[in-house]
Amino acid sequence: AEADELIQLEIKNQSGTFKETSQPVRQGTSNVSEAAAYVSGISTDLDNQLKKIVALGAIFVCEDLTGTTYTIGTDEIKAALSLDKKNEGKAGSLYGYDLKITWNSASGATVESFQSE
């Protein structure tokens, strides 16, 4: 088995979103966690890393501006990544990747806040 690998993506400031919806299903509750973000710049290394994640799935740890972290995916059920490479070829236009993470689970994303009370 391949060793766990940590890949840290530099998300463009304030481009990230997170939402989670829950709905009843026959087996209990279905939770759909979704996160989206923009990564600026395109490179062969980054392209290869992202395509590997698309193919294999991953566990994503996202942090918001308040320091709250959201863990999306588990060892048993990986979250899926889809990406849209942007190279619009004009000054000031997008040059990077739009990322979308989705995960369906019974438990929902793990949320942890590290703020002191």
N, C-alpha and C positions, 0 to 999 in steps of 0.2 A: 504494500500500500504506500501511496505517496505521502510524505510528511506534510503536516499542516503548514500552510504558507500564509503569512500576513502580507497583504498588499494594501498600502495606504494610498488612497486617492486624494489628490488636492482638489477639493470642491470649490468652485468659484463662490466667493463670498455671498451669502444669503440667497443662493440659487436653489437650496434644498427644500423639499416638502416631505411631510409624513402624514399619512392618514390610515385609519383602521376602521373597517366596517364589520359589524357582526350581524348575523342573521340566523334564525332557527332552521335547522335541518333535521331530518329523521333521526340521525345519530346524536343530536345534541345541538351544539352551536358551531357555526362556521365563521371563522375570522379571516378577513382578507387584509393583510398589511401591505401598504404601498409606499414607497419612497421614490423620490425623483431628485435629480441634481444635474448640474452641468460641470464637466471637467474641461478646462481650457487647454488648448494645445493638442497637437497630434504628433505621435512618434511611433516608430516601428515597435519599440519595446512596450509602450503603453497599449498599442493596438493588439499585440500578442497576448498581453496579460488579460485584457478585457475579453478577447475572444475565448480564452481558456475558461474564464469565469462563466461566460455565456454557455459554453459546452458542458461544464461540470456542475454549475450551481455553487452556492457559497453561503456562509453565515456572514451577515453584514452587521456592523456595529456603527450606528449613526448617532452623532451628538448634535443637539440643538444649541441655540445661543444661550440658554439658561444652564447648560451643563448636563441636562437630562440625556441619558443614552437609551437608545432603542436597539435591541438585538433582534434581528429579523432572520429567521431560519434556525435550524438545529442540525446536529450531526445526522439525525435520522431523516429529516425532511429539509433539504437545502432550499434556499430562496432562489428564485430565477432572476436573471439579469437580462434585460434587452437594451440595446444601444442604437443610437442613430448618430452616425458620424457626420459632422457639419464642416464643410469646406466651401463657403460661398464665394470665395475669391474676390471679395471687394474690401477696400479699407473700412475698418470698423465693423465688419460682419463677423458672424460666428465662425470659429475655427477650433473645433473640439468635439466633445461627445455629450449628447443628451443621454442620461442613464435613467432607467426605470427598473426598480426592484419590486417584485411581487412575491407574496407567500401566502398560501392557504393553510390554515391550521385550526385545530380545535382550541388551542390555548391563547393565541394572539402573541404579539411581540412582547418580549420582556422589557419592562421599563424600569430604569433605575435613576434616582436623583441623588446627586452627591452634595447638594446644598446643605449648609449647616442650618440648624433651626434656631 
